[in-house]
């Protein structure tokens, strides 16, 4: 029986850009959590740690779609290299500012500048789309990338927290910055698989965020991202309260492990149900799995609950990206996918900031109240937006704003 995951790598250059993309994306699971751990270690205040991490995430959420619009207009390599250099410089400044006790406003300033980080997840998926658009292999490729994301989020938190707690506080963000520089440059060098630039993109300035159907996806992912951001900050605080701060990385890895298992299984399925309805079912599962978070009592219980909560993550991301591919013009695919990823980033920023305040005031597990509320908000948005999603997928041209 043929292996569907093996088949997607038969295209020339697929292995090379996927491997480079893995290195480039590993910092995604390390930077925000690394900032939280670094600042909580050096300053002892979770509100500051969560707020600086949230500032980085919010900044990236605002800047990354604009960077991706430039990518669609001028090509990946021409935009990726300067964007990477700016991000690396800003992260280095943040690390040095923390190391030498700079005022808090300096930390926030460098976090804003670091938000120029290009969306590697969108660019990698854009390359798969250029190879397999309109074929069943694209579903498999998206599923593979979701699995890779989870491998990254299984290993990244352990590395980031372990380095910052076990070596020195700035070690986690430092290693993430080095990996970002290496991975992005290797990816930019893979020019043979770079998607072509569409000439129409140079004159059409309208953003795809004007599409009502895309707005439904982005709003849903903001709520889902709040669950992720809350999980990161609350897991660190909860583990510290249990006397083993480094154990937070293992609990978060269990979250990613659940998503990895779900992604592998979901990628092998060929469902005939409409994508919008599949997304609704996935979001319903995500909402239901936030309920047990309010009852965790130790690290082992947290890891088990996180594992089952993770089962909804990969299907949600796979379906969201598949919908974006069907909803936005091919000439603006990178921007469309970046808006979806931006939704997650905005939610993570809001979740990490709000949960940091809750934790400082009400205690370690109080942050999970944000997860519970966000899960059911996501379900409401997806349910109400079903009509727009169905119409958007069926529409012959997704260019016109809804």
N, C-alpha and C positions, 0 to 999 in steps of 0.2 A: 504494500500500500504506500503510495507516494507521500512524502512528508511535506505538508503545505508550507511549513516554515523554511525548509530547505529550498523549495522552488523559487522563493522570492529573491534568493541570492544568485540565481543563474544569470541575471543581468550584469554586464560588465561594469565594474566599479562599485557595485552595491556593497560588497564586503568592506571596501576601503572607506567609503563615506560613513557607513554605519559604525565602524570601529572608531574612526576619528570623532564621530558624534557622541559615542559613549564617553570618551574622555572629556569632551567639551561639556557634557551635561552632568557629569558627576558633581561638579561644584554646586549645581542647583539644589541638591539635597544637603549641602554643607554650609552655604553662605548664611542664610537667615538663622538656622539653628546654631551655626558657629558664632554669629553675632550675639545671639541670646546668651550662649554659654560663656563667651569671652567677657561680656560686660557684667553678667551676673557674678562671675568670678572676681573681676577687678573692682566693681563698684558695689556689689551686694544689693542691688535694687532691680527687681524684676520689671517695674514700670519703665525704667530707663532702657533696659535690655529689650523689652518688647516694643517700646516706642521707636528706638533706632532701627530695629529689624523691620518694623512696620513702615517706617519712612523709606527705607530701601525698597521694600515691596511696592509701596504706593508709587514711588518715583518710577520704578521699572514698569509698572502698569500704565503709566501715562506716556512714558517715552518709547517703550518697545514697539507699540503699534506704528508710531511715526517712523521708527527705524525700519520696520518691515515694509512700510509703504515705499521707502527709498530702495529697499532690496528688490521689490517688485518692479521698480522703475529702472534700476541701474545694474542689477545683478547681485548675487550673494557675496562674492569675494570682494567687490569694490566697496561694499558698505561694512562687511564683517570685520575687516582688519582695523580700520580707524575706530570702530565701536568697541572692539576688544581692547585696544590700547588705552582708550579713555577709561574704561571700566577697571582695568588692571591698575592704572594710576590712582584712581579714586579708592579702591579697596586697600591699596598699599598705604594711602594716606590715613584711612580709617584705622588700620592696624597700628601705625606709628602714633597716631593721636591717642589711642587707647594706652599704648605702651608708656608714653611719656606724660600721661595725665593732662591732656589738653582739656579746655572747657567743653561742656556738653554740647554747645552750639557747633563746635568744630566736628564732633561726631555726626551730628545731623547733616551738616553741610556735605561731608564726604559720602554719607549714605545717599543723599539726593543725587550726587554726581555718578555714583556707582549704578544708579538706575538706568544708565545708558546701555547696560548689558543687552546685546542682541538676543532674540528669541531663537535659540538653537533648536528647540523642540519643533517649532513651526518650520524652520528651514529644512530639517531632516525629513519631516512629513511631506513638505513640498517636493523634495526630490523623489520620494516614493510615488507621489501622485503623478509626477512627470513620467515616471517609468510605467505605471500600471493603472492610470486613470481609466475607468470604465470596465475594469476586469475584476474578477473575484479575488485576484491576488492583492488588490489594494486593501481590502478588509483584513486579510492576513498580515499585510505589512503594518497596518495601523495597530493591530493586535500585538504584533511583535514589538513595536515601539512602546506600547503600553507596558509590556512585560519588562522591557529594558528599563523603563522609568522606575518600575518597582524594584528591580535589582539595584538600581542606583539608590533608591530610598531605603533599601534594606542595609546597604553598606555605608552610605554617606553619613547618616546620623551617628553610627557607631564610631566611625573614623573622626568626625568633627568633635563629638563630645569627648571621646577618648583622648584625642590630642590636646584639647583645651584644658581638660581636667588633669590628665596624667603627665603632660610635658610642660607646657606653659600656656597661659590663657589665650594668647594670640595664635597658637599653633594651628588650630582648626581653620580659621579664615585664611591664614597664610598658605597652607597647603591647597585650599580651594582656589586661591588666586593663581597659584602656579599651574594647577591643572587646567584652569580656564584659559590661560594664555597658550599653553601647549595644544590643548584640544582644538580651540578655535582656529589657530594657525594651520594645524594639520587639515582641518575640515576645509578651510578656504583654499588649500592647495589642490583639492580634488575637483578640478575644473571640468572634467569630462562628463560628470553627472549633474552639473549645475543646471537648473531649469532655465529655459530660454527667457529672455526679456521680451514682453509683448509690447509692440510699438504703440498700441492704443493707450498704454499705461502712462505714457509721457504727457498726454494731453487731457486725460480724464482725471480730474482732481477730486471727485466725490469719494468720500470714505464709505466702505461697506458697512460701517456701524449704523448707517442710516436704514439698513434693512431691518424691518420689524422682527422677522424670524431670527436673525442673528442676535438681536437684542434679547430675545427670550433665552437663547443659549447662554449668552454672557451673564445675564442676571441670575440664571440658575447656577452657573459655575461660580459666581461670586458667593452665593450662599454655601455651595459645596466647599469652596476654598476656605470659608470661615471655619468649617469643621476641621480642615487640615491644620490651619494656623493655630487654632485652639489646642489641638492635640499636641503640637510640638511644645508650646510653652507650658501647658499644664502637665505634660509628662515629665518635663525637667523639674518643675516645682514639686510634683508629687513624689518623684524618685528622691529628691533631696530631703523631703519630709520623712521618707522611709529610711534615710541614712545611707543611701547608695545612689548618688546623683548620676553616675555613669550608666546605671541600669536603664535610664530613660532611652538610651540608644537602642537597647535590645527590645524594649516595648514598642518603640516606633518601627523597628524592623519587623516585628510581628504584624503590624498594620500593613506594611509593604508586602509581606509574605502572603497575606490573605488576598491582596490585590493581584499579586503575581499568579497565584493558583487560578483565580477567576479569569485573568487575562488569557492564560494558556488554553483554558477550556472554551472560553467565549470565542477566541480566534479561530477555533476549529469548527465552529457552528456556522451553518448557512441558513439563517432564519428568514422566513418570508414575511414576518410581521413588519408593518411599517416602522421606519426608524424612529419616528416621533413617539410611537406607542412603546417601543422598546426602551426609549430613554425614560419615559414616565415610570415604567416598572423598575428600572434601575435606581431612579431617584427615590422611589417608595422604599426600596430595600435600604438605601443609605439613611433615610429618615428613621426607619424602625431600629436600625442598629445603633443609633445614638442613645436609645433608652437605657441600655445596661451600663453606660458610662457613669451614670449617677450612683451606681451601687458598688464601684470598685473599692477594694479594701487593702490590696497589696500589689506589688509589682507583677506577680504571676497572674493574678486576676486581670490586671490591666492589659497584659500581653494577650491573654485569651480573648478578651472583649475587643481589643484592637484588631486581632486577626479576623474575626467575623465581620467587624465593621469594614475592613479592607476588601471584602468580597464584592462590594458595590463599586469600588473605585475604578478599576480597569474598564468594566463595561460602560460606565458613565463617560469616561474619557474617550474610549473607542467610538462610541455612538455620537458623542458631541463632534468629534473630528469628522466622522463620516457625514454628519448632517452639514457641517460647514462646507465640506467638499461639494455637496449637492446644492447648496444655497447661494454661494458667492461665485462671481465670474472667475474663470481660471486665471485671468490676468492679475487678479488681486488675491490669490489664494493664500500667500504668505501673510498678508495683512489680516485676512479673515481668521486664519488659524491663530495668529498672534492675539487677536481680540479675545478669542476663546481662552487662551492660556492666560491672558491679562485678567480675565474674570476671576480665574483661580487665584492669581497673585493679589488682586484687590481684596478678595475674601480672606486670604491668608493674613494679609496685613491687618485688616479690621479684626479678625479673630485673635491674632496674637496680641494686638494692642489692648483690646477689651478684656481678654482673659488675664493679661498681666495685671490690669487694675483690679479685677475681681479677686485674683489670687492674693494680692497684697492686702486687700481689705477683708475678704471673707475666708481665705484659706485655700490650700492647694487644689482640692477637687472642685471648687466652685467654678473654675473655668469651663468645666464641661456643660454648664448651663447654656453657654454660648453655642456649643455643638448641638444641643437638643433643639434650641430655637431655630438655628440655621437649617437643620435638616428638614424641618417641617415648612419653613419658608421656601426652600428649594422645591419641595413637593407641590406647594401651592402655585408657584410660578410656572412650573412645567405643566401642571394640569390646566391652568388658565390659558397657557400659550399653545396648547395642542393644535388649535385651528390654524394659527399663523405658521406653525412648523409644517403641517400637512400641505397647506397652500403653497408655501415657499418651495417645498421639494417638488411639487407637481408643476410649478410655474415654468413656462418655456424659457424665460429670461429672468435671471435674478438681479439684473442691473438696476431696475427701477426700485426706488425706495417704496416701502409699504406704508 
